[in-house]
Each structure stands twice: as C-alpha cells, then as structure tokens.
Amino acid sequence: MGTTLYRRVAEDIKAAIVSGSYQAGARLPSESELAARYGASRGTIRQAFAALVADGVISSRQGARRVVLGGPRLQTFNELVSFSRWARAIGEEPAGRVERMELRAANEDECAHLEVPLGSRVYHLTRVRYLSGRPVMIERTAYREPVGAMVAGMALDVVSITERLEDLGVIFADAEHQIDAVAATSEDARLLEVRSRVPLLRERRRTADPDGVMLEWSDDRYLGDAVAFTVRNSASVKALSRLPSQR
C-alpha cells in the first residue's frame, strides 16, 4: 500500500506540473501538508519527492519546500534517468520503434566497454525514440547476457526498456557519458527523417549495476534542435547514481 501511495503522490504532482498548476520555480506543498492531504506518513511523501528528484522534475534540496525545475527539453545527467521518464517530466509523450534486434559477436569496442572477452556475444538493439510523435533520437545499444536476453524477450512496442528491466530486478546504478557532435549517416538521416550530414548530438554511455558489472554500451544520437544536455558537477559526488527503488 505504501509503495502504491508514494507513486500516486508523485504522479499527481507531476500531472499538476505538466498542467501548469505548478510553474517552474514554484514551491510545492510541504511534507506535512501533503501527508495530511493523502493520509500518508511523511516517509511516504519523502519517497514521492525522491522519485520526482530522480526524474529531474523538482529540486533535491533538503530542509525546505521542494522547487519545480524549469528548462524544457533539458536532459540532465545529474541523475540517471530513462528517456521515457525524462520525456514525461517535460510534458512530452515518449514512444519507441525497434529497427533491429540481433544476437551477434561483440566487436572490439563493445568488448572493451562492456568488459567482456573477445568473442563474447551481445544483444544489439537499434531503436528510434519519439517525443509526441516526432523522431528525435536513435539508440544503438549493446547488452551483455543475460540482460540482453531479457530485452529480446520483451514486446517490441514497450515504451521504456529500462523501466521494464527494473521490474525484472535489473538495476542501472552508475553511468559514464561521452558527449560530442557527429554528422548524420545515411541510416541516421532515414530513421530521423532529416538530410544526411545534419549535425547530431551523440551521447555514448556505458552503464553498470550496483556491483560495477557493465550492463550496456550505447551510442545515442539526438537531433540538436530537440534536446540539450545539462551537467552539474560537485566535489562531493563521486558517481552518477540513484536509488534503484525510486526510478
């Protein structure tokens, strides 16, 4: 009951933000006010706030009323957040279309980033991601076994692979990101419905579980007019991580 309630509180707050009831910079009701409104404990409200922080929707400040974050279409790397959760947080409807899913031998680059021996097999997924019906990003992701087998067994129209894997007990805990610009290849152009050589933002990412085992290596390419990245650094933070139960 507690788990269901905190998710309901988080979704209600997110819906109010998307509808404009809480504008960017607005302060949310206090923990005690929300606890009274929902007949919940303050611990349950803190769980809801933690989920919204992980989704990049509200500030993470403790000891004060949480503040709604602004900046439409900014994808933050301060928290490890899935594309689908980020899209919903900015009021967009996420979707995905699978172009290819194959089990094959990993190339040298994939072996190095996934830290598996040469000759290992990986599940490779190519998928187009949409914001409210518009193609904005291509994912090309190599998954090591057995995570890849889980992905291969999913319905191809699943909106969020990350969220489905979490339901199956797979935890994406830490990630390394490399960001640069590339020209769209002919395949990129076809999938994103743009001209070849159009500049794209490329994010290459490898993600590990809580024990440091690499789970995925991905080359994601975004339309530059659709997405911007924001990164916040802190001397007190050693890794990009999140609470697995809050995402």
N, C-alpha and C positions, 0 to 999 in steps of 0.2 A: 504493500500500500504506500509506504514512504517513497519508494523508488518511482512509482507511478505519479505520485503527487508532485515531487520536485520537477519531473519532466513537464507536467501540466503547467506548473507555475512558470517555468522557463519559456514554454511555447506561448503562453498567454502574454508574457512581457514582450517576447519577440514580435508577436502579432500586433501589439499596441505600438511598437516602434515602427514597424512597416507601415501601419495605417496612418502614422503621423501624430498619434496621441502623445508620444514622447519624441521630441525633436532632438537632433544632435546637440549635445551639451546639456540636455535636461537631466535633472536628478531624479532617480527612481525613488519610490517609497522606501522607508527604512525596513530593516529586517523585522522589527516588532510590528509595524503596520501590516506588512504582508502576511506575517504569521497569524495575526488576528483575522485578517480577511479570509484566509484559506483554512483556518482552524488547524494550522500546522505548527510544528516546532520551529524554532529559529535555525536549528541544524538543517532542516529540510529546505528552508529558504536559502541558507548558505550554499547548499548543493545546487540549487537552481541558479544562483549567482555564478557559481564556479563553472557551470555548463555554459552560461552566456559569455563569461570571460573567455573560455576556450574557443567559443565560436567567433570571437572578435567583435561582439556586439556592445559590451559595456566595459568600463574601466576596471582594473584589478585592484584599485586602492582599498585598503582595509581601514576600518575605523571611521568611515564616512559614508554618506549615501553614494551609491554607485551612479556613475555618469554615463549617459548614452554616447557612444563614439560616433563621429561623423566620417566623412570621406567616402563617397560612393565609389564602388569598384576597386577600392584599395585592398589588395590581398596581403595580409600580414604574415611574416614569418616569425613573429614573436611567440606565437602558439602554433602547435602542429594541428592544423585544421583541414578537414577534407574540402575538396572543391564544392561538393554539394552543400555542406554546412555553411561555407563562406557565401555561396550564391544566395541561399535562403536568408542569410543575415543581412544582405544588402537589398532584399526585396525582389530578387530575381527567381525564376523557376528553373532549376537545374535539370539537365537531361543528358543522356549519353547514347551514342550509337557505336556498336562494335564493328570495326572494319575487318580485323583479323584476330584470331586466337590460335596459337600453334605451340606445340611442344617440339623443341629443337635443341641442338647442341648450342651451348653458350659460346659467344665469341670471346676474344681475349679481354675486351673492355668489360663485358658483363661479368666474366670470371673474377677480374680484379676488384670490381666494385662490390660484388656480392660475396667476395672472399670464398669462392668455391674452386675446386681443382679444374684444370683444363680438361675438357671432355665431359664436364657435367651438363646435364640437361636443364633447361629453364622453360617456363611457360611464358611466351611473349604475347602481349596484348597491344593492339593498336585500336584506339578508341577516340572518337570525336566528342567533345563536350560542348554543350549548348547553354546559353543564357537566354531564357524566354524565347526559344526557337531559333536563335542565331548561333551558328557555329563560331566559337571563339578560341578553342584550344584543341590540340591534338596530344593525346597521351600515347607514348610508346614505352611500355613498362615490361621489364623482365622480372619475373617472380621465381624465387628458388622453391624447390619442393620442400615440404608438402603444401605450402601456401598456394602455389600456382595451381595445384590440382583442385583446391577449394574454389578458386576463381573460375577455373574451367567448368566446374560443375554448377555454376550459378546460371540463372536465367539471363539471357543476353540483354534483356531490357532493364536490368536492375539499375536504379539511379545512382546509388553510391556503393561501390565495391568495398570501400573502407568500412562503412557502417555495417555492411553485411558480414565482413570478416570479423569485426568486433563482436557481432552476435555469436560467431563461431569460436570466440575465445582468442583470436589473434590480436595482439596489442602492438600498435605502432607507437613506439615511445620516443625515439630520437631520430632526427634527420639532419643531413648535411645538404646544403643547397649551393649550386653554382649557377650564376645568372649572367647571360651575355645576350648579344643580338646576332641573329643569323638571317640570311635571305631565304625566303620560302622556296623549297624544292618544287618540282612539278607535282609530286604527290601532296605536299603540304597545300599547294595552291588549289588542287582539286578538292581536297577534303574541307578546306576553309572557304572555298568559293571566292578566291581572290586571284590576282595575277601572280605569275611566277616572279621570284626575286623581290616580292614585297617584304620589307623588314618585319621580322617576328622577334618577340621576346622569348628566349629559351631558358627554361629552368631545368637543370639536371639535378636529380635528387636521389640520394640513397637513404633508406630508412631501416632502422633496426628495432628489435624488440627490447624489453627491459634488460635482458641478459647480454645485449650487444650483438646478437646474431642478426646479420643483414637479411632482410626480407624482400626488398625490392630495389631495383635500379631503374629510374625513369628519365626519359627525355621528353619534356612537355614544352610545346610551342604555342604561344599566345599571340593573338592579334594585338598589336601595340596600341590601337585606339580603344580596346575593350577593357584592358586590365593594366593596373600599375602595381608595383610591389613596394611595400614599406617594411623596413627592418629597424628594430630598436635594439641597441646594444647596452649591456650593463656589465660592469666589472664583477658583479655578484652572481651572474648567471653563467654557468659553465656549459650548458647544453640546452637545446630546444626540446622541451619535454612537456607532457601534460599528464594529468591524472587519467588513467585508462577508463575509469568508470564515468567520466564527465563528458566524454565526447559524443 
